[in-house]
Amino acid sequence: FAAWRLGDAARREAFTTGTRLGKLYWGWVQLLRYIVPIAVLIVFLNAIGIIEFGSAEDETAETPELIEEVHDEGNGEPLREPN
């Protein structure tokens, strides 16, 4: 929003105040105008499930299963059988 609605003078002043990186201003404005809105949209669509970058099933299928016994502290017997 700031890249489209704020005037160039206000943006430039806010960017260059207190820094010597004024040469990066043009790239910063381009990031704010084009890249950041697309990235926010992609994260939003991923969060609501419209697009997916991979699933937990894919990740767990590649890792070996760990078998862990959970013991009852009272008698030392397993609470459940290991898989």
C-alpha positions as CSV (number, residue, x, y, z in Angstrom):
1,F,0.0,0.0,0.0
2,A,2.8,2.4,0.9
3,A,4.6,1.9,-2.4
4,W,1.5,2.9,-4.4
5,R,-0.2,5.6,-2.2
6,L,2.6,7.5,-0.6
7,G,4.3,10.2,-2.6
8,D,7.8,9.6,-3.9
9,A,9.3,12.3,-1.7
10,A,7.8,10.9,1.5
11,R,8.9,7.4,0.6
12,R,12.4,8.5,-0.3
13,E,12.7,10.5,2.9
14,A,11.5,7.6,5.0
15,F,13.9,5.2,3.3
16,T,17.0,7.4,3.3
17,T,16.7,8.9,6.8
18,G,19.5,7.7,9.0
19,T,21.1,5.4,6.4
20,R,23.7,5.6,3.6
21,L,21.8,3.0,1.5
22,G,19.9,5.6,-0.6
23,K,21.2,3.9,-3.7
24,L,18.9,0.9,-2.9
25,Y,15.8,3.0,-2.9
26,W,14.6,2.0,-6.4
27,G,15.0,-1.7,-5.7
28,W,13.2,-1.3,-2.4
29,V,10.2,0.4,-4.1
30,Q,10.1,-2.4,-6.7
31,L,10.1,-5.0,-3.9
32,L,7.2,-3.2,-2.2
33,R,5.2,-2.8,-5.3
34,Y,5.5,-6.2,-6.9
35,I,7.3,-8.9,-5.0
36,V,6.0,-8.4,-1.5
37,P,2.3,-8.4,-2.5
38,I,2.8,-11.6,-4.5
39,A,4.6,-13.2,-1.6
40,V,1.9,-12.2,0.9
41,L,-0.8,-13.6,-1.5
42,I,1.1,-16.9,-1.8
43,V,1.5,-17.3,2.0
44,F,-2.2,-16.5,2.4
45,L,-3.3,-19.0,-0.2
46,N,-1.1,-21.6,1.4
47,A,-2.5,-20.9,4.9
48,I,-6.1,-21.3,3.8
49,G,-5.2,-24.5,1.8
50,I,-5.8,-23.3,-1.8
51,I,-2.2,-24.0,-2.8
52,E,0.2,-26.3,-1.1
53,F,4.0,-26.4,-1.1
54,G,4.3,-30.0,0.1
55,S,2.6,-31.9,2.8
56,A,3.6,-33.4,6.1
57,E,2.9,-36.9,4.6
58,D,5.6,-36.3,2.0
59,E,8.1,-35.4,4.6
60,T,7.3,-38.2,7.0
61,A,7.3,-40.8,4.2
62,E,11.0,-40.1,3.6
63,T,12.0,-40.4,7.3
64,P,12.3,-43.7,9.1
65,E,9.7,-44.3,11.8
66,L,10.9,-44.1,15.4
67,I,9.5,-46.7,17.8
68,E,9.2,-45.5,21.3
69,E,7.8,-47.4,24.2
70,V,5.9,-45.4,26.8
71,H,6.1,-47.0,30.3
72,D,3.8,-46.6,33.2
73,E,5.9,-45.2,36.0
74,G,4.2,-47.5,38.5
75,N,5.0,-50.9,37.2
76,G,7.3,-50.4,34.2
77,E,5.0,-52.1,31.7
78,P,4.4,-50.5,28.4
79,L,1.2,-48.4,28.2
80,R,1.0,-49.2,24.5
81,E,2.6,-51.7,22.2
82,P,5.3,-50.3,19.9
83,N,4.4,-50.2,16.2
